[in-house]
């Protein structure tokens, strides 16, 4: 097997932490149909514990009452949610944002507060939007859509979690994601960045999965005979990137990473 990463199912829907915990309220799915259509809805994830209570993606509008029930089971009402982060603007991810009129709302690179007051933020410049320093930040991960974002949750009991939206459809998605991508080249770079920093990934249409690297975090292999397709090599400015001026963003690896679900491929 080429040097890369190995993945395996997380085997649960919740990750704890000394400050923030994460729970997948709804596991996304995508079922193709014989007529070429597909039946799908996105993952919905709750992050809570610190001063921020966030929902990442809200599912489709057809599941409004279902989302209210999911929150109620966690002892929450919509007005207790401080931030809603939609990884991108597709209907199965933004369908219930109107349940949270009092929350800070981020849809891709668009940030609004209150009654339609839009706020500047650094995402359009490829720089993370920090929600809670050292714990929570939103990172631009373009490709599936050009303003796609992911939420990075640090210091959990399993390490760093990336709530990735449709950056990853599911754990083993190599036969699917490119056909759904606006820019497969940029999405490949974003995916490689996520595989370098994440210990767990929550995909948009499948259960969460663990990531095991053959190198330490931040020590990804550089082109040992792999293809150099980066034209400068910089992926999204994720953890280690510029957080408000100065510094140099962490660069992604230049070789293709072969992602192998644990026990499925040698």
Secondary structure as GFF3:
##gff-version 3
##sequence-region A 1 266
A	DSSP	beta_strand	5	9	.	.	.	ID=ss1
A	DSSP	beta_strand	14	15	.	.	.	ID=ss2
A	DSSP	beta_strand	21	26	.	.	.	ID=ss3
A	DSSP	beta_strand	29	32	.	.	.	ID=ss4
A	DSSP	beta_strand	38	41	.	.	.	ID=ss5
A	DSSP	beta_strand	44	48	.	.	.	ID=ss6
A	DSSP	beta_strand	54	56	.	.	.	ID=ss7
A	DSSP	three_ten_helix	61	63	.	.	.	ID=ss8
A	DSSP	alpha_helix	64	73	.	.	.	ID=ss9
A	DSSP	three_ten_helix	78	80	.	.	.	ID=ss10
A	DSSP	beta_strand	83	86	.	.	.	ID=ss11
A	DSSP	alpha_helix	91	94	.	.	.	ID=ss12
A	DSSP	three_ten_helix	97	99	.	.	.	ID=ss13
A	DSSP	beta_strand	104	107	.	.	.	ID=ss14
A	DSSP	beta_strand	110	113	.	.	.	ID=ss15
A	DSSP	beta_strand	117	119	.	.	.	ID=ss16
A	DSSP	three_ten_helix	122	125	.	.	.	ID=ss17
A	DSSP	beta_strand	129	132	.	.	.	ID=ss18
A	DSSP	beta_strand	136	140	.	.	.	ID=ss19
A	DSSP	beta_strand	149	156	.	.	.	ID=ss20
A	DSSP	beta_strand	159	165	.	.	.	ID=ss21
A	DSSP	three_ten_helix	177	180	.	.	.	ID=ss22
A	DSSP	alpha_helix	184	197	.	.	.	ID=ss23
A	DSSP	beta_strand	200	203	.	.	.	ID=ss24
A	DSSP	beta_strand	209	213	.	.	.	ID=ss25
A	DSSP	beta_strand	259	261	.	.	.	ID=ss26
###
